[in-house]
Amino acid sequence: MTSTPQSDESLDVMLRGHIQLLQAKKGYRTSVDAMLLGWFASKQAGAARRIADFGAGSGLVAILLGRLAPNAELNLIERQASLAARAARNLKLNGVHGRVRLHDLAHGPVPDLFDLDLVVSNPPYYRRAGRNLPTHPERRDAHYESTAGVEAFSAAAAAALGPSGVLCMVYPADGAERLVRAFAGAGLGNMRMQPLHHRSTKKPAIRVLLAGRRGPLDVVALPRLAIHRTGVPDHTYSAEIEAFLDTLCRPGDG
């Protein structure tokens, strides 16, 4: 297993230089959603020691959580073989230990995965109907629902969580109602939702972050958060997120 980029890959340094990520030049590439999910999960799950990422992509969320909890057990679940292989290389590249497994959640819960403290997921959330789909299969299946929707992701996560475990997802704000229904249908009724805005909380939210635990239906609204500060470039984030990025530095990063 090599961490040298192949001819169809790039090696990207991101998040203040703390993270290196191998990514396909024309296939799936990570977005700010992964970083936001890592930040949110670190707040909602506390000292989680058994963690899984469902739809792990290139492995960025697991890398962030592994940096914060080096002794945690990390399980990366991915449907696409090309992404699973790249996630394994990215874990090694960033000095994070974890297990990558191929599994399609349309086939049900992940075998032999249970009693987890935390499941995170940035699932494919665009519907295919009426859209011009990306030609590259890696991008298409990472961003657009194929075999499993958010309902299957939620049900599989609930089956893997321990009694007090939490599922954290990032999702488009206009799909928040569907996401809440999916969590509730999986028995994760005790929810906390945080709306995310690009720069101003006075404009419509673009994403929601949702955390769910077992319990009756109760959705608590967390304070709205602007991802970026006004008047600064998009790579500069709000104070809360900048503080999270500060925690990612490991010895030798500078």
N, C-alpha and C positions, 0 to 999 in steps of 0.2 A: 504494500500500500504506500503510494507516494504522495507527498504534499506539494510536489511541483506541478504547476498548472499545465494541462494538456493544451493542444493547439486550439481547441474550441472553448477554452476556459480563460477566465481572468482571475488574478489574485488581488483582491480588494482589501485595503486597509481602511477601517471605519471606526466610528465611535471613539473619537479622540486618539486613534491609533492603538487602542487596547485590543481590538479584534481583527484577525485576518480571516478572510472568507474566500474560498474557491467558489466561483460561480460560472455558470454557462454564459458564454457571450451572447447567444441567441435564444437560450432556453429560459428556465425559471431563474429569476433574480429576486433577492429579498427586498422588502420594503420597510418603511418605518413601522408598519403594523407589528412586526416581530419584536422590535425594540420596546414598543409600548406594551406589548403583552408581557414581556419579561419584567418590565418595571412594575406593572400592575400585580402580577403573580407574586412577586417578591414581597409586596405589601400585604396581600390577602392571605398568603399561606404561611407566613412566618418561617419557622425553622423546619421546613419540609425536608424529609430525609429520603423518601421514596417518591420519585417523580417520573412522569411520562409526558412525552410530547406526541400528540396524535396529529399526523400530517406534518412531520418534522421538517420537510423541505431540505434546505441546505444545512440545517442544524443550529441556526443562530440562537433561537430561544433557549435551547438546551445549553448552549455554550454560555449564555448570560447567566442562567441559573446555576450552572456548574462553577462559574467563577465566584458566585456569591456563597455557594455551599460546596466546597471541594470534596467533602466526604459523602455527599448525597449519592444515592443510586439513581442513575439516569437511564431511562428507557425511551428510545426514539423509534416511533412507529411511522412507517412511510409506505405508501402503495407503489410508488415508482422506483424501480430498481436503480435508475441512474441517479436519482436524488438520494436514495439510501446510501449508495456507495460514496457520493460526494460528502454527505453528512458525516460518515465515518472518518473520512480524510480530514474534514474540518475540525472534528473533535481532537484528533491527534495534533493538528497544526496549532491548536490553541491550548494544548496541555490539559484537556478535559477528558475524563474517563466516562464512557457510557456505552450502552449496548444498542445497536441499531438492528431493527427487525423489519422484514417485509410483511405487510399485512394489509388487506383491503377491509375496511370497517363495514363494507356492505355484507361481508360474510359473518358479522357478529363480533362479539367481544374478542379481545386479544387473548389467545390461550395462555394460561399460566401467569397472568398478570392480574394481581389483586392486592387489596389492602394498601393502596397507595395514599400518600398524604396529599398529592397534588397532581392533577392532569391539566396541561395547557394545550390549547389548540388555536391555530389560525387557519380555519378550514377553507376549502374552496367555497366561495359564497356567491358567485355570479351565476344566474340561470342562463342556460344555453339558448333557450328559445328566442328568436328574433335578434340575435347578435352575430356580428362578424367575428368568428372565433380565431384566435391565434393559430397560425399554421404549424408552429413548433409544438409537438405533443407534450413536451415537458411543461411549457408555459400554459398550454390549454388545460391540462388536467390539474395543475396546481391552483389555477384561478377560477375555473368554471366547474360547477358540480358535474360529476360523472356518475360513478357507481353509488356514492353515498352522500347524503345531504347532512345538514347540521343536526337533524333528528337522530341519524345513525351515530354521528360523532358523540352526541350527548348520551345516548343510551350505552354505548361502549365505555365511555368514561365513567358513568355511574356504576357499571358492573365492575370496574377496576378499582374504584375508590374504597378506602376504609370507611368506618362509621363516621368519622369526623373529617374526612377528606374533602377537598374543594376542587371544582372544575373552574378554570378561567379561560375565557374566549374573547377574541376581538372580532368585531363584526360591523358591517355598514350600519349607520344609524337608522337608515330607512328600513332595515330589516329587524329592528329591535323587538318588535312584537313577535315575530316568528321565533327569534332566539329565546325569548322568555317562555314561549309555549314549548319549545324543544326541551329546555331545562326542566320545566314543570312536568312534562310528560315522562321524563326519565327519573322523576322522584326528587329532583334537586330544587325544591321550592323555596328554600331560604336563600334569597339572592341579594346581591349588591351590584348596582349598575352605575357606571361612571361615563357620562357623555364627554366626547372629545371634540374640540373645535380646532380649526386651523390656526387662527390668530385671535379672533374675538369671540367671546362666549355669547355675544349678542346676536351672532349669526347662527344659522342652523348647524347642529353637530354633524360631523362627517363620519365618526365611528362611535361605537359604544364598547366599553369593556364590561364584561359581566362575570361575576363570581357566584357560584352556586354550591350549596351544601344540602344534604338531606333535610327535609322538613316540610311543613305546610307552606302554601304559597304566601310569600311576603317579599316584595321587591322594594328594597331601600335605595333611594336615589342618593348617590354621592355627589359632592360638589363638581360642577362643570370645570373642565380643564382645557385651557388653550395650549396646544402643542408647542407653538412657537411664540416668541415675544414680538410685539409690534416694533417695526423699524429695524429689524436685524435679519440677516440671511436665514434661509430655511434650515441650515445645519446647526443653528443655535436654538436651543430649546428653552422651555419654561424652567423656572428655578427648581421645581420638584424633579424634573427629568434630568437636569444638569447634575443635581445632587446624586441621583442614581448612577449616572455615568462615572462620577468620581469614585464610586465603590468598586468599579470593575477593574481598576488597576491592580495588577499582581506584582510581586517583587520582580524587579528587572524590567518592568514596562517603562519606568521613568515617570 
